[in-house]
Amino acid sequence: MSYADEVFLQNCRDILDHGVWDTDLKVRPHWEDGAPAHTVKCFGIVNRYDLQKEFPILTVRRQYLKSAVDELLWIWQKKSNNIADLSSHVWDAWADENGSIGKAYGYQLGVKHHYPEGDMDQVDRVLWLLKHDPASRRILTNLYNHHDLSEMALYPCAYSMTFNVSGNVLNAILNQRSQDMLTANGWNVMQYAALVMMLAQVSGLVPGQLVHVIADAHIYDRHVPVVEELLKREPFPAPRVTLDPSVTDFYQFTKQSFTMEGYRCHELDEKIPVAI
């Protein structure tokens, strides 16, 4: 089976078997009909993926790699906070009348800061350090700027990346304050695995480990039946995912730069309700 399936299914079993429900608390998320969206959760899950062994993508339900990469590039490459720059509609519910999600995600990565080597935003600083100072233990990004939280449509969920070079291998830690396991876990894991692959390639490195730290890993009440169905499924082997080797500039990657071969997966028979 895909290792991503193994990790995901075990996380879901742990949450359903040992998690804590928040049904006695007032919660912010709600369903379309206005009912509160309660969750069962586990605190402090840490997952580790070896990108040299296989690309982490779920097969117990279909995943859309190119759409996930498109959103990642919207944040990390375009540094945009406007849904007009995004091909999918995953952010539509959070945008204002102008299509903006406020000072969130891509906006934060695009703010320039002054360094001895010149003015750079967070992404360009990472790229510069990976090429010129790979031994640095200060190669990280942070989207959780308390000064701007009041002007964000949604506080960042996946908020920090820490990069570390060991020899010629690029490793990374993704920190996430909150994770909707059913709708977002597979999506975020393949996104940030793709990011590590891209940054490694343009820096003359090879992708290594992605460590995913989740503070609040939860399953929504109306998602429980779907998760229970996924737990009964037999996963398929991981597909082969490759990156166009001709791209040497991070800003030249597109979602078409990724090729996936041999992807087999199960389909979902019903639409998954979305908590907002």
Secondary structure, 3 states (H helix, E strand, C coil): CCHHHHHHHHHHHHHHHHCEECCCCCCCCECCCCCECCEEEEEEEEEEEECCCCCCCCCCCCCCHHHHHHHHHHHHCCCCCEHHHCCCCCCHHHCCCCCECECCCHHHHHCCEEECCEEECHHHHHHHHHHHCCCCCCCEEECCCCCCHHHECCCCCEEEEEEEEECCEEEEEEEEEEEEHHHHHHHHHHHHHHHHHHHHHHCCCEEEEEEEEEEEEEEEHHHHHHHHHHCCCCCCCCCEEEECCCCCCHHHCCHHHEEEECCCCCCCCCCCCCCC
